[in-house]
Amino acid sequence: MSLDWLAAAGRPLTGEIVVPGDKSISHRAIMLAAIAEGSSRITGFLEGEDTRATAAIFQRLGVRIDQPSESERVVHGVGLHGLQASAEPLDCGNAGTGMRLLTGLLAGQDFDSVLVGDASLSKRPMRRVIEPLAAMGARIEAAEGGVPPLRIHSNKVLQAIDYKLPVASAQVKSAVLLAGLYAQGETVVREPHPTRDYTERMLAAFGWPIVFEPGLVRLSGGHGLKATDIQVPADFSSAAFFIVAACLIPGSDLVLKGVGMNPRRTGLIEVLRLMGADISQENTRLQSGESVTDLRVRSAKLLGIVVPESHVPDMIDEFPALFVAAALSEGTTRISGAAELRVKESDRIAVMAHALRALGANIQETPDGAIITGGRLRGGDADSGGDHRIAMSLAVAGQCASGQVKITDCDNVATSFPGFVELARSAGFGLRAA
Ligand code: S3P
């Protein structure tokens, strides 16, 4: 039986909260620490199912990983060529990031691997990583339609590639770069629009020579990684639900502490500000090379806008939350250039349109976005489609609906945001398990 939630108006959101560690950075920290020389300490590690699945995979590949305390890992790296074959398939759970980055990393090993995932991940497109990796000499088989499971065959000689990404995807970029560590020659990745650069920054922090600027990365194979400690900032994408809720719930004044502010992640703030949001940054500082800040969000009247397409890659995970903001704003919001939403953990355009319509919203789907005219939401049943970010966005919608909202299929929230219900309640949400 799946977990359902009941959401209804709570109180204005106030006080200070800390959301869990960044998912993208936690995955990468485990991966690079595992193939580095020496022991790396990761603090602020996300204790979500996705990132724990990645850690468990490296344990299967022969890496010792200690957990001295909650959200802390000490990874005893085995070096670039020290991983060992796993007799069992490697289970990435719900994590597209885990599977796509691992495909790149495992393509250059001298043993075979099989990557599997849950029902959602088993429907997600993997050709986008298989094609460039095959051009580097990797041998990878997918199921029909280019979906998992993936069989990755051993390969000792990958060749570098100069690759122009057809879609703006940090996951594809990172898969090519991780294979590039094992390749002969210089690997170059060119992006149609810059995407999150955590892999590049972290490779540099682990001592790998790499040159990168927005939209272009170069690295050569054959160097080594040296262990380093990593402090993971709070995940902007987890903060997003609270940012939108505090904008929408009258009387709110909420502070989110230590949020990662990589500019390739924070497009939602720019867009909410264009809509009239009152969001300020306090105590901005550097933490393990990433800018972090305390975000203060006060409620404000939001107006519909045309979302600039240039912001889309910088807020790709925040659209479910933005759909809710748009449905409760004054006027019409137009979203385009966001076709990637259709191949996330669910088809986020279709699932959000269906769920918000069930609550009375005026929302029209387009192939690459939506047209949403703001108004009131009523209570009702809204299906999350098993998508963690949609479940949490609908919990925000429930705070502003005139009646109780039942949100179905919420188990996967644990993939990225363990403790969401408790933290949301402490901030003022009306939310509980059904
Ligand atoms: C991620 C990149 C994005 C994002 C995902 C995490 C990453 O995917 O949606 O949640 O950690 O690199 P794409 O790169 O496929 O857009």
Boltz pocket constraint, residues with backbone or C-beta under 6 A from the ligand:
constraints:
  - pocket:
      binder: B
      contacts: [[A, 23], [A, 24], [A, 25], [A, 97], [A, 168], [A, 169], [A, 170], [A, 171], [A, 172], [A, 174], [A, 195], [A, 196], [A, 316], [A, 317], [A, 340]]
      max_distance: 6.0
